[in-house]
Amino acid sequence: MSTSRLFSGIQPSGIIHLGNYLGAIKQWLELTKKYDSIFCIVDLHALTVRQKSAELRKNTIELAKIYLALGLDPQKSTIFIQSQVSEHTELAWILNTLAKLPELERMTQFKDKSIAHKENINAGLFTYPVLMAADILLYDTAAVPVGEDQKQHVELARTLARRFNEYFGETFVIPESLIQKQGARIMGLDDPLKKMSKSAVSSFNFIALTDDAKTVEKKIARAVTDSGREVVSGSDKPALTNLLTIHSLLKNQTIAQSEKEFVGQGYADFKKALSLEINKFLQPIQKKISATDDKTVLKILFDGQSRAKKLAEKKMKEVKEKVGLI
């Protein structure tokens, strides 16, 4: 069993924003130096919310392009589409027979999404943490980079792995959560008390990785700020703390270093500088996305599928033998 494998994934549902990069993908790039890394486009998870088929296909390809443009190297990491490796759903069903209803009922994301999608509280929405556990356990994953809001799902994966191992014998690696101390939760520009979200009602909540320079300037100009004049962070200044976190992460420095840059300056100066920093980051990425054709992306995804499939088949063979399936 590998003790140095990493797994993570993002749903291809809607816009990928700066929070996705700073809270997840930026960390992935560093972790690929240390771990055998698997990055999945989790399209089956996206189905828990109603999708238009043509949009889902387009978003899947676009997300792969973004992965590549942000620096994920298909020569060093395995990049593939979840639904193209059927072992994910096979293992999910077996783990469903081990998961307990109270465990799933406690999932905060199920509660939140049930409120947001009252017209479509489906069984998949309820059990998708089990599919996420299957995603992780299928590859003997040692580390899962997640935000604080996803830690609960990794804990379920750990619980199910232990439960299976205790009943059927040692089979799964017990995964660990890797949570960034800074930037793990980038908050909404319009509400610094809630996480930046691609499903937000207002587009002024997030900076999309595809936003042009003028759109970025407009969104940052409209971003909520706190009372006072100084550009400083603090528990009583959630809005400024969030904006300073974004600035510091883009510049690879501490929040204190970002604060020093704006001593004696006001919010307008800070927002102008932040917009410039964001656009400096986004423009080369957008050029790479535009320059990557669908055929190239599909080849990379199919190559990744082939590598992932070999690992998944081996693990499912072991699981079926342990469970007693012929």
C-alpha positions in Angstrom: 0.0 0.0 0.0 1.2 3.5 -0.8 1.6 5.7 2.3 2.3 8.9 0.3 -0.6 9.3 -2.1 -2.8 12.4 -2.2 -6.3 12.7 -3.7 -8.5 15.7 -4.3 -11.1 16.9 -6.7 -13.5 19.7 -7.7 -17.0 19.5 -9.1 -17.4 20.8 -12.7 -20.5 22.7 -11.7 -20.3 26.4 -12.7 -17.6 28.9 -12.3 -14.1 28.2 -10.8 -13.2 31.2 -8.7 -10.2 32.6 -6.8 -11.3 31.0 -3.6 -11.0 27.5 -5.3 -7.5 28.4 -6.3 -6.3 29.9 -3.0 -8.2 27.5 -0.8 -7.3 24.3 -2.7 -5.4 24.3 -6.0 -2.5 26.5 -4.8 -1.9 24.0 -2.1 -2.1 21.1 -4.5 0.8 22.5 -6.5 3.1 22.4 -3.5 1.9 19.0 -2.4 2.7 17.4 -5.8 6.4 17.7 -4.9 5.8 15.5 -1.8 3.0 13.1 -2.8 2.0 10.8 -5.6 -1.0 13.0 -6.6 -4.3 12.1 -8.0 -6.7 15.0 -9.1 -10.2 14.1 -10.1 -13.0 16.1 -11.8 -15.9 14.8 -9.7 -18.7 15.0 -12.2 -20.8 12.4 -10.4 -21.0 14.7 -7.4 -22.2 17.5 -9.6 -25.3 15.5 -10.4 -26.7 16.0 -6.9 -27.9 19.4 -8.3 -29.8 19.5 -11.5 -27.4 19.9 -14.5 -27.9 20.6 -18.2 -26.0 17.9 -20.0 -24.3 20.1 -22.5 -23.2 22.5 -19.8 -21.9 19.7 -17.7 -19.7 18.4 -20.5 -18.4 21.9 -21.3 -17.7 22.6 -17.7 -15.8 19.3 -17.3 -13.5 20.2 -20.2 -13.1 23.8 -19.0 -12.2 22.7 -15.5 -9.5 20.4 -16.9 -8.1 23.3 -18.9 -8.0 25.4 -15.7 -6.2 22.6 -13.8 -3.5 22.6 -16.5 -3.4 26.4 -16.8 -2.8 26.7 -13.0 0.2 24.4 -13.3 -0.9 20.9 -12.6 1.5 18.7 -14.6 -0.1 15.5 -16.1 3.4 14.0 -16.3 3.7 14.3 -12.5 0.1 13.9 -11.4 -2.9 11.7 -12.5 -5.8 13.9 -13.8 -9.0 12.2 -14.8 -12.8 12.3 -14.8 -14.5 10.5 -11.9 -17.4 8.9 -14.0 -14.8 7.2 -16.3 -13.6 5.0 -13.5 -16.6 2.9 -12.5 -15.0 1.5 -9.4 -15.8 4.8 -7.6 -19.5 3.9 -7.7 -18.9 0.2 -7.0 -17.0 1.0 -3.8 -19.5 3.7 -2.8 -22.3 1.1 -2.8 -20.3 -1.2 -0.5 -19.5 1.7 1.8 -23.2 2.7 1.8 -23.9 -0.6 3.5 -21.5 0.4 6.3 -22.5 4.0 6.7 -25.1 4.8 9.4 -28.0 7.1 8.8 -27.2 9.3 11.9 -23.7 9.9 10.5 -25.1 11.1 7.2 -27.8 13.2 8.9 -25.0 15.1 10.8 -23.3 16.3 7.6 -23.6 20.1 7.6 -23.3 20.4 3.8 -26.4 18.2 3.4 -28.3 20.5 5.7 -27.1 23.6 3.8 -27.8 22.2 0.4 -31.2 20.9 1.5 -32.1 24.5 2.3 -30.7 25.8 -0.9 -32.3 23.1 -3.1 -35.6 22.4 -1.4 -37.2 21.3 -4.7 -34.5 18.6 -5.2 -33.5 16.9 -1.9 -32.4 13.7 -3.5 -30.9 10.5 -2.2 -27.6 11.4 -3.9 -27.4 14.6 -2.0 -27.8 12.6 1.2 -25.2 9.9 0.4 -22.7 11.8 -1.6 -20.3 11.9 1.4 -20.1 8.1 1.0 -19.1 8.5 -2.7 -16.5 11.0 -1.6 -15.2 8.5 0.9 -15.0 5.9 -1.9 -13.1 8.5 -4.1 -10.5 8.8 -1.3 -10.2 5.2 -0.1 -10.1 3.6 -3.6 -6.5 4.9 -4.1 -5.1 4.1 -0.6 -5.0 7.9 -0.1 -2.8 9.1 2.8 -3.6 12.8 2.5 -6.6 14.8 1.4 -6.2 18.6 1.1 -9.5 20.2 2.1 -11.0 23.3 3.5 -12.5 23.3 7.0 -16.0 22.8 5.6 -14.9 19.5 4.0 -13.0 18.1 7.0 -16.2 16.4 8.2 -16.3 14.4 5.0 -12.8 13.1 5.4 -13.7 12.1 9.0 -16.5 10.0 7.6 -14.0 8.4 5.2 -11.7 7.6 8.1 -14.7 6.1 10.1 -15.8 3.9 7.1 -12.2 2.8 6.5 -11.8 1.7 10.1 -15.2 0.0 10.1 -14.4 -2.0 7.0 -10.9 -2.9 8.3 -12.3 -4.1 11.6 -15.0 -6.2 10.0 -13.3 -7.6 6.9 -9.6 -7.3 7.7 -6.9 -4.6 7.0 -7.8 -3.2 3.5 -7.9 0.6 3.5 -5.3 3.3 4.4 -6.8 5.7 7.0 -6.5 9.1 5.3 -5.5 12.4 7.0 -6.9 15.9 6.3 -4.4 18.5 5.1 -5.8 22.0 6.0 -4.1 25.2 5.1 -3.6 27.5 8.1 -4.0 30.6 5.9 -6.5 30.9 3.0 -8.3 27.6 3.5 -11.6 29.5 3.5 -11.7 32.5 1.2 -14.8 34.4 2.1 -17.3 36.2 -0.2 -16.6 39.7 -1.3 -20.1 40.7 -0.6 -20.4 38.8 2.7 -17.1 38.1 4.6 -18.9 35.8 7.0 -19.7 33.2 4.3 -17.4 31.3 2.1 -16.8 32.5 -1.5 -19.1 30.3 -3.6 -19.7 29.7 -7.2 -23.4 29.1 -6.4 -23.8 32.5 -4.8 -26.8 34.5 -5.9 -24.7 37.5 -6.8 -21.6 37.4 -9.1 -20.1 40.1 -6.8 -19.5 37.4 -4.3 -16.5 35.9 -6.1 -13.7 36.5 -8.6 -14.0 34.0 -11.4 -10.7 32.8 -12.9 -12.2 33.9 -16.3 -13.2 37.4 -15.2 -11.6 40.2 -17.3 -9.6 43.1 -15.8 -12.5 45.5 -15.7 -14.8 43.0 -14.1 -12.2 42.3 -11.4 -11.8 46.0 -10.7 -15.6 46.5 -10.5 -16.0 43.5 -8.1 -13.1 44.6 -5.8 -14.4 48.2 -5.8 -17.8 46.9 -4.6 -16.3 44.5 -2.0 -17.5 45.0 1.5 -15.1 46.7 3.9 -15.2 47.3 7.7 -15.5 50.5 9.7 -12.4 52.5 10.2 -9.6 53.7 7.9 -6.5 51.6 8.4 -5.9 48.6 6.2 -5.4 46.1 9.0 -6.8 42.6 9.7 -8.4 41.4 12.9 -11.3 39.4 14.4 -13.4 42.6 14.3 -12.5 43.2 10.7 -13.6 40.1 8.7 -13.9 41.9 5.4 -10.4 43.5 5.5 -8.9 40.2 6.8 -10.4 38.4 3.8 -9.1 40.9 1.3 -5.7 41.0 2.9 -5.6 37.2 2.9 -6.2 37.2 -0.8 -3.5 39.8 -1.3 -0.9 38.0 0.8 -1.5 34.6 -0.8 -1.2 36.0 -4.3 2.1 37.7 -3.3 3.3 34.7 -1.3 3.8 36.7 1.8 2.3 37.0 5.3 -0.8 39.2 6.1 1.5 41.4 8.2 3.7 42.0 5.2 0.7 43.0 3.2 -0.5 45.3 6.0 2.9 47.1 5.9 2.5 47.9 2.2 -0.6 50.0 3.0 0.4 51.9 6.1 -0.9 55.4 5.7 -3.1 54.5 2.8 -6.9 54.1 2.6 -9.3 51.4 1.4 -9.4 52.9 -2.1 -5.7 52.6 -2.6 -5.7 49.1 -1.2 -8.5 47.9 -3.4 -6.8 49.4 -6.5 -3.6 47.5 -5.6 -5.5 44.3 -4.9 -7.2 44.5 -8.3 -3.9 44.9 -10.0 -2.5 41.9 -8.1 -5.5 39.7 -9.1 -5.3 40.7 -12.7 -1.5 40.1 -12.8 -2.3 36.6 -11.6 -5.3 35.9 -13.9 -4.2 37.2 -17.3 -1.5 34.6 -18.0 -3.8 31.8 -16.8 -6.6 33.0 -19.1 -4.1 33.0 -22.1 -3.2 29.4 -21.3 -6.8 28.4 -21.1 -7.5 29.9 -24.5 -4.5 28.3 -26.0 -5.4 24.8 -24.9 -7.7 22.9 -27.3 -10.3 20.2 -26.4 -8.5 17.4 -28.2 -5.3 17.9 -26.1 -7.3 18.0 -22.9 -9.3 14.8 -23.7 -6.1 12.9 -24.4 -4.7 14.0 -21.0 -7.9 13.0 -19.3 -8.0 9.6 -21.0 -4.4 8.9 -20.1 -5.2 9.8 -16.5 -8.2 7.5 -16.6 -6.0 4.6 -17.7 -3.6 5.1 -14.8 -6.4 5.6 -12.2 -8.3 2.6 -13.5 -5.3 0.3 -12.9 -5.1 1.4 -9.3 -8.9 1.3 -8.8 -9.3 -2.2 -10.3 -6.6 -3.6 -8.0 -8.3 -2.2 -4.9 -11.8 -3.3 -5.9 -10.5 -6.8 -6.5 -9.2 -6.9 -3.0 -12.4 -5.3 -1.6 -14.7 -7.8 -3.4 -12.6 -10.8 -2.2 -12.8 -9.5 1.4 -16.6 -8.9 1.2 -17.3 -12.2 -0.4 -18.4 -11.2 -3.9 -17.6 -13.6 -6.7 
